[in-house]
Amino acid sequence: MRLLTHNMLSSNIKGVVNGFPLRIEAEKVVEKTVEMNSEFLKKMFEKVDWKAFVDASRAMGYTELPEEVDSSILDSDEFLNRFHHALLELHLEEGALVCPETGRRFPVNKGIPNMLLHEDEV
């Protein structure tokens, strides 16, 4: 699972008010090379919740992103390379996503998060 996907997921358990961001518990992270597209990155930058993204990248062992940013940083090739790497090349292969409110763990196996809810959570 890429961090791009993680930044769009939230816990939909019945009664949960704050199901975003899901905390990452990484057991296995792999890097997969992806061709860089600067225009795509610039468009995605506007949509990403930056704090959740940085926290998730750190949970996966990547610490090369700044805590705070604004759109002026998009002129930096160095930043775009780091953003690209974290957003698209880091993959959570094994681990879990944890609801920030309930602590419910959603397993990630072979890069696929299982977000199915139990009957009593619907």
C-alpha positions as CSV (number, residue, x, y, z in Angstrom):
1,M,0.0,0.0,0.0
2,R,1.4,3.4,-1.0
3,L,1.2,6.4,1.2
4,L,-0.9,8.0,-1.5
5,T,-3.6,5.4,-0.6
6,H,-3.1,5.8,3.1
7,N,-3.7,9.5,3.0
8,M,-7.2,8.8,1.6
9,L,-8.3,6.1,4.1
10,S,-10.1,6.5,7.3
11,S,-11.9,4.3,9.8
12,N,-15.7,4.0,9.1
13,I,-16.6,2.1,12.3
14,K,-20.1,3.0,13.5
15,G,-19.9,5.9,16.0
16,V,-16.3,6.9,15.1
17,V,-16.0,10.7,14.8
18,N,-12.3,10.9,14.2
19,G,-11.2,8.0,12.0
20,F,-8.3,9.9,10.2
21,P,-5.4,9.5,10.0
22,L,-4.9,5.8,10.5
23,R,-1.7,5.0,12.4
24,I,0.7,2.8,10.5
25,E,2.3,-0.2,12.2
26,A,4.9,-1.3,9.7
27,E,6.2,-4.9,9.7
28,K,7.6,-4.9,6.2
29,V,8.2,-1.9,3.9
30,V,9.5,-2.3,0.3
31,E,10.6,0.3,-2.2
32,K,9.4,0.0,-5.8
33,T,10.8,2.4,-8.4
34,V,8.2,4.5,-10.2
35,E,8.8,7.0,-12.9
36,M,8.5,10.6,-11.6
37,N,5.9,13.0,-12.9
38,S,6.4,16.5,-11.5
39,E,3.0,17.8,-12.7
40,F,1.2,14.9,-11.0
41,L,3.1,15.6,-7.7
42,K,2.2,19.3,-7.8
43,K,-1.5,18.4,-8.2
44,M,-1.4,15.8,-5.5
45,F,0.5,18.1,-3.1
46,E,-2.7,20.2,-2.8
47,K,-4.8,17.2,-1.9
48,V,-2.5,15.5,0.7
49,D,-3.0,16.1,4.4
50,W,0.6,17.0,5.1
51,K,0.9,16.2,8.8
52,A,-0.7,12.8,8.3
53,F,1.6,12.2,5.3
54,V,4.8,13.1,7.2
55,D,3.7,11.0,10.2
56,A,3.0,8.0,8.0
57,S,6.3,8.3,6.1
58,R,8.1,8.3,9.4
59,A,6.2,5.3,10.6
60,M,7.6,3.5,7.5
61,G,11.1,4.6,8.3
62,Y,11.4,7.6,5.9
63,T,12.5,10.8,7.7
64,E,13.5,13.1,4.7
65,L,10.3,15.2,4.6
66,P,10.0,18.6,6.3
67,E,7.4,19.0,9.1
68,E,5.8,22.0,7.5
69,V,5.6,23.1,3.9
70,D,3.9,25.6,1.6
71,S,3.4,25.6,-2.2
72,S,6.6,27.6,-2.8
73,I,8.6,24.4,-2.0
74,L,7.2,22.8,-5.2
75,D,9.9,24.7,-7.1
76,S,12.6,22.6,-5.5
77,D,13.6,19.4,-7.4
78,E,15.1,18.0,-4.2
79,F,11.8,18.3,-2.4
80,L,9.8,16.9,-5.4
81,N,12.2,13.8,-5.4
82,R,11.6,13.2,-1.7
83,F,7.9,13.8,-2.0
84,H,7.7,11.4,-5.0
85,H,9.7,8.7,-3.1
86,A,7.5,8.9,0.0
87,L,4.2,9.2,-1.9
88,L,4.7,6.6,-4.6
89,E,7.8,4.4,-4.0
90,L,7.4,3.3,-0.4
91,H,5.0,0.4,0.0
92,L,3.6,-1.0,3.2
93,E,3.7,-4.8,2.4
94,E,2.9,-6.2,5.8
95,G,1.6,-4.5,9.0
96,A,-1.6,-2.8,10.1
97,L,-3.5,0.4,10.0
98,V,-4.9,1.5,13.4
99,C,-8.0,3.6,14.1
100,P,-7.0,6.7,16.1
101,E,-10.2,6.6,18.1
102,T,-10.9,2.9,18.8
103,G,-7.5,1.3,18.4
104,R,-9.1,-1.2,15.9
105,R,-6.3,-2.8,13.8
106,F,-6.9,-3.3,10.1
107,P,-4.4,-5.8,8.7
108,V,-2.2,-5.1,5.6
109,N,-1.2,-8.3,3.9
110,K,0.8,-8.4,0.6
111,G,0.3,-4.6,0.3
112,I,-3.5,-4.7,0.5
113,P,-5.3,-3.2,3.5
114,N,-8.3,-5.1,4.8
115,M,-10.8,-2.4,5.8
116,L,-13.8,-4.8,6.2
117,L,-15.8,-4.1,9.3
118,H,-17.1,-6.7,11.7
119,E,-20.9,-7.1,11.9
120,D,-21.1,-5.1,15.2
121,E,-19.0,-2.2,13.7
122,V,-21.4,-1.5,10.9
